[in-house]
Amino acid sequence: MRLLVYEHVCGGGFADEQIPAGVLSEGFAMLRTLISDFKAAGHNVTTTLDSRVAKLNPPLRADYAVPVSSSKETQAKLREISQQADAAYMIAPETNGILQSLVELVEQTRADSLNCSTGAIEKVSDKAGFYDAMRKIVPLPETSLLSVTDDLKEIRKAVRDRLSFPVVFKPVDGVSCGGVSVVKSNEQVAAAVAKIREESFSKRFLVQELIEGVAASVSLFSTGSSVVPFSLNRQEVRLETADACSSYIGGAVPFYHALRQEAFEAAEKLVESVQGLRGYVGVDFVLTDEAAVAIEVNPRLTTSYVGLRRVVNFNPAQAIVNAVLNRELPTQVESCGYTYFSKVETSRPTIGALQETCGMEEVVSPPFPVSKNDATSVLIASYGATLKDATARFREAKKRVLNTISRGR
């Protein structure tokens, strides 16, 4: 098939502004690995690339990579390419309706959408409304819905009356860790509200009890009616107070935990409960000593794909096509080995150093020097027969990358 594969961060969605280094490394890693798997399955792939990234000749197996220089041009090219494609897959955040609008664009053309339906995306993106439905199905953190326009005294009172410190403040439409803060006292409330006001398009936000446990996610495939969970993934997440940035760092795949089956069953129930969740879906959890506590449902590709594609016994990109278009799910899912992956902050590389890192097997997303500041980010994924082996190879690869950039300065 002729496929359009679009990733919002490196594909032109940030063409009119600065690209954050951390999300660029995640975005390009997902784009690169998904395209590689689609190519391995025999498909013809076209994508778009922000002109700042395109001119660096990034390692990408796409048949056609169309450079774009503005958001307006990106929209026009996506519509044009989608009109000529058989199917399209959009990788984008739910924030401010971005993912939903991109899927709507595809649905207005001749191409089949390989994403979840726009109705399903809208439903699970509204965390406040969806939490009420989720609560009937799986364990959830105690949650209150508030607004940045509320009086700070009322916000503090709501936290005091309904919950207890520490709590987590998070935008109602946020993704990853954008706008998220741990709040440990009344004195930290104002800064957390200000952070949400600055980083979120929505005025509404959630205050949740802080669940102590292990951050994890379940990856699933769905036909829209039948669901198969196929991987439990460890997540490395840093939750910070409002004066620092909370962030998703990386993870390990697969992750074996005493509550693995409980997480699988909970994720399956959640996805089955929403009509239109199809293809690839991720569900985030915190695994405590006693329960798999659901945090949110992601109606899109997640960064864990970078790791799980190396360990499963089937092509996960083709599995998306099969689930959506053929209503077929993988059977006899098995995994072999482990992948450890993480983002690493680096200094700005020279072009020579950038090209050298592009040739390293473990480097999934090189440190693109597209920002005006000196910070860049590289995403490294290392495979091993055991998690210890994979982690050791990651450390070696990280050292090579940092030494290469240091030598090139």
Secondary structure, 3 states (H helix, E strand, C coil): CEEEEEECHHHHHCCCCCCCHHHHHHHHHHHHHHHHHHHHCCCEEEEEEEHHHHCCCCCCCCCEEEEECCHHHHHHHHHHHHHHCCEEEEECCCHHHHHHHHHHHHHCCCCEECCCCHHHHHHHHCHHHHHHHHCCCCCCCCEEEEECCCCHHHHHHHHHHHCCCCEEEEECCCCCCCCCEEECCHHHHHHHHHHHHHHCCCCEEEEEECCCCEEEEEEEEECCCCEEEEEEEEEEEECCCCCCCCEEEEEEECCCCCCHHHHHHHHHHHHHCCCCCCEEEEEEEEECCCCEEEEEEECCCCCCHHHHCCCECCCHHHHHHHHHHHCCCCCCCCECCEEEEEEEEEECCCHHHHHHHHCCCCEEECCCCCCCCCEEEEEEEEEECCHHHHHHHHHHHHHHHHHHHHHHC
